[in-house]
Amino acid sequence: MSLVDAVLPWVMGALALALALNAWRLFIGPSLPDRILALDTLYINALALLVVLGVQWADKVFFEVALLIGLLGFVGTVALAKYLLRGDIVE
């Protein structure tokens, strides 16, 4: 058993806890900007969890899915921020 095999379950547990806390902030958040930041952090933590699963299972598909989630999450965050500032996404 290598050090990586011993550490990965702890990392996945920490990321699962972070996902749960982000989901809590997303549903309970006091304002809309707090909820947008929680959603942004939620997709980043999901991306990190996918990368850790890809390392553990040695599968390249997880890295491709993580890249796709990162791209869609960035575009979604920009669109939500633009909507929050201007009230319209497309001008």
Number of C-alpha atoms within 10 A of each C-alpha: 5 6 7 10 11 10 10 15 14 11 14 16 12 14 19 15 13 16 21 13 13 22 17 13 18 21 12 11 16 10 9 13 13 15 19 20 16 21 21 19 18 22 19 18 19 18 22 18 21 21 22 19 17 18 16 13 10 12 12 11 12 19 19 14 15 20 15 13 17 18 11 13 19 15 12 15 15 15 15 18 17 14 13 14 10 11 10 11 13 8 4
